[in-house]
Amino acid sequence: MREPSCPLCKSTQVTPYFEDRWRPYLQCSCCQLVFVPTEYHLSLKLEKAEYDLHQNSPQDPNYRRFLRRLYEPLEAVLSVPTRGLDFGCGPGPTLSLMLTEAGHKVDLYDPFYNNQLEGVLDHQDSADQPPYDFITASEVVEHLRAPGMELERLWSLLKPNGILGIMTKRVRNLESFSKWHYKNDRTHISFFSANSFQWLANKWSACLDFHGEDVVLIRKT
């Protein structure tokens, strides 16, 4: 059997962390990511079926209020106008609309609902300059099968001083993880801790700012 490796940092220094009736969870000793082994991932068809059940809408004031947890600290450090990307925007893009209403230009990408690579993830300006001043990933990174690869690609698309804004619940400790409703969503397979984000910031020589319990801004310096 192939030795498991961390999908964020590729380390093979992983150990069992927790197990419930559906699947086991491993933790990386290097970056502290907790993750689900690949053989327990849902198929893409079943994964999309779960997302199709979501009823998120830009007209829902409660959903907008939820997204303000990322919107407010990000908007506070952006100049107008800027260009950004809403990565994993879902079927009812809302954070991008809020940022557009504030005067920013926002591109959309989602592997299931807005899968247009040309001009977005594969885009480079004529002078080979990264295109984006900011990139948002709201309730996205916990779904990523290869978070290291995906986040590295997003980072390469940010201009100097650009900001990667991520919203995801963070792992605190084993006791809270064992009772955590967040892990029970079977589309959630990558669980970041504060140490995981610190590992990323160190790797990128980036500036890291935590906001509340589930938002982090990483600035490209």
C-alpha positions, 0 to 999 in steps of 0.5 A: 500500500502506498504511504499516505502523504500530506496534500498540503505540504507533501510530507509523509510524516502523517499519523492517525488523528481521529476516526468516526463511523464514516472515515479516518482522519490523518494529521501532518506533523509538518504543517498540521493539516488534518485530512481525509485519505483519498480512498474515502473521498466522494466521487465528483458526481456525489460531491456535486450532488451535495453542492446542488442541495445548497440554497445560497443566494445573493438575495438572502440577507442571512447569507450576506451577513455570513459572508461579511466575516470575510468581506469586511476585513478584506474590503478594509484593506483594498483600494478602489478599483481593484481586480479580484477572483472569487475562487469556488464561487458556487452556483449563486455568487454572492461575495463577488457581488458584494465586492462589485457593489463596492467598486471592484472588478471580480472574476468568477471560477468554480470547478462545477458551476463556472469552469472557464479556465481561459482568462481566469486561472490560466490568465497572464497579462501580456507583460506576464504580470499576475492579474489579481489584486485579491483572491477570495476562497470562502468555504472552499479550501476544506473541499480541496483534494490537493490544497497545496497545488490549488493554493500555489496556483492561486498565489501565483496569480496574485500581484505583489501586495495582493491578498488571498482571503480565506474563510474556513473553520479551523482545527483547534484540538483533538477534543473539539475535533471529535465533537465538531459538526464541520467534519461531518460534511463528507465533502469536507476533506482538508481541515486547516489549523492556525499552524497550517496557515502559518506554515503557508505564510512562512513558505511564501514569506507572506504577511498573515492576519487572522480575523475571528475564528474562520477568516485569514488574510495572507498578503503577498510581500 
